[in-house]
Amino acid sequence: METTPFEPKDTALLLIDHQVGTMGLIRTMDRAHSLRMAIALAKTARVLDMPIVLTTSQEDHTQGPLATELAALLPDEYAVRIKRQGIADAWRDANFKAAVEATGKRNLVMAAVTTDVCLVFPAISAVADGYRVQGVLDASGSPYDVSEEMARRRMAAAGVVLTATNTLIAELVQDWSTAAGQQLIGLLFSDVLPPIEGAGHG
């Protein structure tokens, strides 16, 4: 399996179905944390000049609109988001796949709500089409522990690399001493990593 680290110049970020209704389905982790990690990924992509593709499913149904924090952070991407009409595997939506192909990137970072439906299927489908995919688990989440675990196993078996936000950011940066690295290490400590208990009280 290819183990070369992802580099920003070859990578796109795909955020799938971080919608008000779908976020409410997350029970395997804190849903506010999941959204915070998705926002951190978006900020990272901004700093590193990586293309971002947003997609939603049936916004006028129980899934609801995209989380307002992401819409506000990514107004241009939000304006051209792919609004699917119910296709569970986003990769099988012609408009979404065309938007990803238009980035010209072969390395894909994916986060989705939920892991057990909205991430597992497009991640595996993209790998089958020859893309390298990393699934960011702490920017995703499922209703049940068992469905989360089975989705993780299925993705790993299919060649999807499973990762977390802090690991992914470090992989993309590689060198914290660069200008981008300095911005992102600040993001890591302010938005991603929890504060150290007792810090500043000594």
C-alpha positions as CSV (number, residue, x, y, z in Angstrom):
1,M,0.0,0.0,0.0
2,E,1.2,3.5,-0.8
3,T,2.7,5.1,2.3
4,T,4.0,8.4,0.9
5,P,2.7,11.2,3.1
6,F,-0.1,13.5,1.7
7,E,1.2,16.9,0.6
8,P,-1.0,19.9,0.2
9,K,-0.3,20.4,-3.5
10,D,-1.7,16.9,-4.3
11,T,-4.6,16.9,-1.8
12,A,-8.3,18.0,-1.6
13,L,-10.6,18.2,1.4
14,L,-14.1,16.7,1.1
15,L,-16.6,17.5,3.8
16,I,-19.7,15.4,3.5
17,D,-23.1,16.0,5.1
18,H,-22.1,18.1,8.2
19,Q,-25.7,19.1,8.4
20,V,-27.8,20.2,11.4
21,G,-29.9,17.1,11.3
22,T,-27.2,14.5,10.6
23,M,-24.9,16.0,13.3
24,G,-27.7,15.1,15.7
25,L,-27.3,11.5,14.9
26,I,-23.8,11.3,16.4
27,R,-23.6,9.3,19.6
28,T,-20.1,7.8,19.4
29,M,-18.4,11.0,20.2
30,D,-19.2,14.5,21.3
31,R,-20.9,16.1,18.2
32,A,-19.6,19.6,19.0
33,H,-16.1,18.1,19.0
34,S,-16.8,16.5,15.6
35,L,-17.9,19.8,14.1
36,R,-14.9,21.6,15.7
37,M,-12.6,19.1,14.0
38,A,-14.3,19.6,10.6
39,I,-13.9,23.4,11.0
40,A,-10.2,22.8,11.9
41,L,-9.8,20.8,8.7
42,A,-11.4,23.6,6.7
43,K,-9.1,26.2,8.3
44,T,-6.1,23.9,7.5
45,A,-7.1,23.6,3.9
46,R,-7.4,27.4,3.7
47,V,-3.9,27.9,5.1
48,L,-2.4,25.3,2.8
49,D,-4.3,26.5,-0.3
50,M,-6.1,23.1,-0.7
51,P,-9.3,22.9,-2.7
52,I,-12.4,22.1,-0.6
53,V,-15.6,20.4,-1.8
54,L,-18.8,20.5,0.3
55,T,-21.8,18.3,-0.2
56,T,-25.1,17.9,1.5
57,S,-28.0,15.6,1.1
58,Q,-31.7,16.5,1.1
59,E,-31.4,19.8,2.9
60,D,-35.1,20.2,2.9
61,H,-35.7,17.0,4.8
62,T,-34.6,15.9,8.3
63,Q,-30.9,16.2,7.4
64,G,-31.3,20.0,7.4
65,P,-29.0,22.7,6.2
66,L,-25.2,22.7,6.4
67,A,-23.9,23.6,9.9
68,T,-23.9,27.4,10.0
69,E,-20.2,27.6,11.2
70,L,-19.0,25.8,8.0
71,A,-21.2,27.9,5.8
72,A,-19.9,31.1,7.3
73,L,-16.3,29.9,7.1
74,L,-16.5,28.7,3.5
75,P,-18.9,31.1,1.7
76,D,-17.5,30.4,-1.8
77,E,-17.5,26.6,-1.4
78,Y,-20.9,26.8,0.3
79,A,-22.4,28.7,-2.6
80,V,-21.4,25.9,-5.0
81,R,-21.9,23.0,-2.6
82,I,-23.2,19.8,-4.2
83,K,-26.8,19.4,-3.0
84,R,-27.5,15.7,-3.5
85,Q,-31.1,14.5,-3.7
86,G,-30.6,11.4,-1.5
87,I,-27.8,9.3,-2.9
88,A,-26.1,7.8,0.1
89,D,-22.7,7.2,-1.5
90,A,-21.7,10.7,-2.5
91,W,-19.2,9.3,-4.9
92,R,-22.0,7.9,-7.0
93,D,-23.5,11.4,-7.4
94,A,-22.3,12.6,-10.8
95,N,-22.1,16.3,-9.7
96,F,-20.1,15.5,-6.6
97,K,-17.6,13.2,-8.4
98,A,-17.2,15.8,-11.2
99,A,-16.4,18.5,-8.5
100,V,-13.8,16.3,-7.0
101,E,-12.3,15.4,-10.4
102,A,-12.2,19.2,-11.2
103,T,-9.8,19.7,-8.3
104,G,-7.2,17.6,-10.2
105,K,-6.1,16.1,-6.9
106,R,-5.5,12.4,-6.4
107,N,-5.2,12.5,-2.6
108,L,-8.5,13.0,-0.8
109,V,-9.1,13.9,2.8
110,M,-12.7,13.0,3.8
111,A,-14.8,13.6,6.8
112,A,-18.5,12.9,6.9
113,V,-21.5,12.6,9.1
114,T,-22.2,9.9,9.6
115,T,-19.1,7.6,9.5
116,D,-21.2,4.5,9.1
117,V,-23.1,5.7,6.0
118,C,-21.8,9.0,4.6
119,L,-18.0,8.3,5.0
120,V,-17.7,4.6,4.5
121,F,-19.3,4.4,1.1
122,P,-17.6,7.3,-0.8
123,A,-14.2,6.6,0.8
124,I,-14.3,3.0,-0.4
125,S,-15.6,4.0,-3.8
126,A,-12.9,6.6,-4.3
127,V,-10.2,4.1,-3.4
128,A,-11.7,1.7,-6.0
129,D,-11.3,4.4,-8.6
130,G,-7.6,4.8,-7.8
131,Y,-7.6,7.7,-5.4
132,R,-5.7,7.7,-2.1
133,V,-8.1,8.5,0.7
134,Q,-7.7,9.3,4.4
135,G,-10.8,9.3,6.5
136,V,-10.7,11.7,9.5
137,L,-12.6,9.9,12.2
138,D,-12.8,12.6,14.8
139,A,-14.5,14.9,12.3
140,S,-17.1,12.3,11.6
141,G,-19.1,10.0,14.0
142,S,-21.9,7.5,14.1
143,P,-25.1,6.7,16.0
144,Y,-23.8,3.4,17.4
145,D,-20.5,2.0,18.5
146,V,-21.0,-1.2,16.6
147,S,-21.8,0.6,13.3
148,E,-18.8,3.0,13.8
149,E,-16.5,0.0,14.4
150,M,-17.7,-2.0,11.4
151,A,-17.4,1.0,9.1
152,R,-13.8,1.6,10.3
153,R,-12.9,-2.1,9.7
154,R,-14.5,-2.1,6.3
155,M,-12.7,1.1,5.2
156,A,-9.4,-0.1,6.5
157,A,-9.8,-3.4,4.7
158,A,-10.5,-1.6,1.5
159,G,-7.4,0.6,1.7
160,V,-8.7,3.8,3.3
161,V,-6.2,5.2,5.7
162,L,-8.0,6.1,9.0
163,T,-6.6,9.2,10.8
164,A,-7.4,12.0,13.2
165,T,-7.4,15.7,12.8
166,N,-4.1,16.5,14.6
167,T,-2.3,13.7,12.8
168,L,-3.6,14.8,9.4
169,I,-2.5,18.4,10.0
170,A,1.0,17.3,11.1
171,E,1.3,15.1,8.0
172,L,0.3,17.9,5.7
173,V,2.6,20.5,7.4
174,Q,5.7,18.3,7.9
175,D,7.7,21.3,9.1
176,W,6.3,23.5,11.9
177,S,9.0,26.1,11.3
178,T,7.5,27.2,8.0
179,A,5.1,30.1,7.7
180,A,2.2,27.7,7.2
181,G,3.5,25.5,10.0
182,Q,3.5,28.4,12.4
183,Q,-0.1,29.2,11.6
184,L,-1.2,25.6,11.9
185,I,0.6,24.8,15.1
186,G,-1.3,27.8,16.6
187,L,-4.5,26.2,15.2
188,L,-3.6,22.9,16.6
189,F,-3.3,24.3,20.2
190,S,-6.2,26.6,20.0
191,D,-8.8,24.6,18.1
192,V,-7.8,20.9,18.1
193,L,-5.9,19.8,21.2
194,P,-7.6,20.0,24.6
195,P,-6.0,22.3,27.1
196,I,-3.7,20.7,29.6
197,E,-5.2,20.6,33.0
198,G,-3.6,23.0,35.4
199,A,-1.7,24.9,32.7
200,G,-1.3,28.5,33.6
201,H,-2.2,27.9,37.2
202,G,1.1,27.1,38.6
